[in-house]
Amino acid sequence: METAERLLAIGQGYLWIGLVVAAVFLAWGIDRVEAKAQGAWIFRPLLLPGAVLIWPLVLWRWLRVERGNACPQAPYRPPLTAQRLFSMIVIFACPAILMGALLLRQDGPLERPAVQLAAPQEGQAHE
């Protein structure tokens, strides 16, 4: 139970940080990152869920633009190198995680014998 509580706390912390970053970004930063977003306030709440989930990328992009390190054509160029690297990671990580989960599960079919369920008797209360 301790591991589950830690994972939940990490997930909640990630989402809270993402909410703060997204709110600040959508209020002030989006105008600096994307020139076409200046004065367009109606669509910004629609961006909130995505910005909360990918807040590290949003923060990284915002900081690059603020520092002047961003290439003007960069948003329109596909991120092929990162995409190839990520696809390789996914190709090897997903089967490894699945096999690890199957090997480490606690109540597999070999550890516990099968139990035949019986229909409830008449007059018996369902619990």
Secondary structure, DSSP 4 states (H G I P E B T S, - for coil): -HHHHHHHHHHHHHHHHHHHHHHHIIIIIHHHH-GGGTT--SSHHHHHHHHHHTHHHHHHHHHHHHHT---TTGGGS--HHHHHHHHHHHHHHHHHHHHHHHHH-SS-TTTS------PPPTTPPP-
